[in-house]
Amino acid sequence: MSPVTNLVGMTPAALEDLAVELGASRYRGRQIATWVYRKGVCDLEAMTDLPKEFRARLAEVAHLSLPAIERATPSQDGSRKLVLRLEDERRVSAVVMPDEGRVTLCVSTQVGCGYACAFCLTGTMGLDRNLTAAEIVGQVLAANALIGPGEERVTHIVFMGMGEPLANYAALADALRVLTDARLGLAYSPRRITVSTVGLVAGIDRLGRDGLRVNLAVSLHAATDEVRSRLMPVNRGWGLEALMAAVRRYPLAPRQRVFFEYVLLDGVNDSPDDARALARLLRGVRAKVNLIPFNDWPGAAFRRPPLPRILAFQGILLEAGVTTTVRWSKGEDIGAACGQLREPAVA
């Protein structure tokens, strides 16, 4: 049986602590971080500037492993859906999305999801388990390793894959610390990382208090409690008043905005009255709305609105002074678009 501790996903500070526990200096922990996060090396024997005796002690208590890319399915729009096999044989998805000088990676934080949003295929899985920080960071390292020489590596990261990030807060926070550590970690700017949530008020507050400075995206999808509670059971515990109060408390840097994701569902939340209610709800908030026309999946009870209604909804928001874009999801033809991710918990 392999040692329990996976060095991937450990913060540089934790790697320094581990080195001390093994009788070495903190410098050895910094060397490990450099090999893993700066050089992308996940083989202890390849870390040639570590003393052989230290490597042997390290191998007794720890190992390095990334999620295995089982399949990488290309889309006609240039994106790729990655099916990643974890050490316990469970599967999760990540999506690589190149677009005009940037490469965005959509990562997962849980196997399945327990929040059962009515329009989301992942929600039909239920929650199997949380991912570890190693499995979250490992998706980024695995995706970068997949991208060939000469291609631009992942530049932006969105926590919008399988699962609710703020329901797996400890692993999420450790992963964010690794991703944003500019000295020994992966050195991503927090402004290039977005954490999405169905609206866990306590988690939003905690993310703000911890000073991780990443972008916040709220899966809103309705502007009234009546409609949102039908679509998103979480709203029965934290309604729109509590959610918007948490959004207003979230600390923003100058020129930073909160993103609001709004899946447009034909005849459900796409009327002019819905658009006007949304504009009122967001009044006074530094907001950007991403309108997402519904992406179909087998057995779904919803349809995408016709294009004129989508554009009319956007027009009402723009007229009210709300920055609004229509986000046509990538990877729809391969089941990789927003709301379409689902893999068997154990294949």
Beta strands, then each sheet from edge to edge (+ up, - down):
strand 1: 5-6
strand 2: 62-63
strand 3: 68-74
strand 4: 80-85
strand 5: 91-99
strand 6: 102-106
strand 7: 110-113
strand 8: 126-130
strand 9: 156-159
strand 10: 193-197
strand 11: 215-219
strand 12: 258-264
strand 13: 287-293
strand 14: 323-326
sheet 1: 1+ 2+
sheet 2: 3+ 4- 5+ 6- 9- 10- 11- 12- 13- 14-
sheet 3: 7+ 8-
end
